[in-house]
Amino acid sequence: MMTDSFLIVVALAGLVTLALKCAFIEGQQYFKLPPWFTESLEFVPPAVLCALVIPGIFQGDVGLVSAFGSVGVDPKPIAACIAAITFFATKKTIPTLIIGMVSLYAVYWLQF
C-alpha cells in the first residue's frame, strides 16, 4: 500500500537521481573530467546490466517457477543462452526479447 511517507521517499530518490545526472551533463561547461574517468564510463552500462540480469537468471525459484510450480530444470539459464545466441545472430533487440521469452515458457512447459 502506498503511504504518504513512501511517496515522499520515492520523490526524493527521484530528485537525487536527477541531480546526480544533471551534475555530469550541466557541469561539463565548468570543469573537464580526466580522460581516464570518461573512458571508464563506457563500462558502466554493461556492468549495471550484468548486476541486474545475472542474479535474475541464477537466483532460484522466483517468478515463473514460483508462480506455476517447481520443475526439474530451471528454464531461466537455458532461455538466457537461447536469447544470447539470438542476439549474436541477429544483433536486434526485439527478436531477442521475443525468442527469449518464448524459449523461457517453452522450456518450462516442456518439463510437464
C-alpha positions, 0 to 999 in steps of 0.5 A: 500500500502506498503511504504518504511517507513512501511517496515522499521517499520515492520523490526524493530518490527521484530528485537525487537521481536527477541531480546526480545526472544533471551534475555530469551533463550541466557541469561539463561547461565548468570543469573537464573530467580526466580522460581516464574517468570518461573512458571508464564510463563506457563500462558502466552500462554493461556492468549495471546490466550484468548486476541486474540480469545475472542474479535474475537468471541464477537466483532460484525459484522466483517468478515463473517457477514460483508462480506455476510450480517447481520443475526439474530444470530451471528454464531461466539459464537455458532461455538466457543462452537461447536469447544470447545466441539470438542476439549474436545472430541477429544483433536486434533487440526485439527478436531477442526479447521475443525468442527469449521469452518464448524459449523461457515458457517453452522450456518450462512447459516442456518439463510437464 
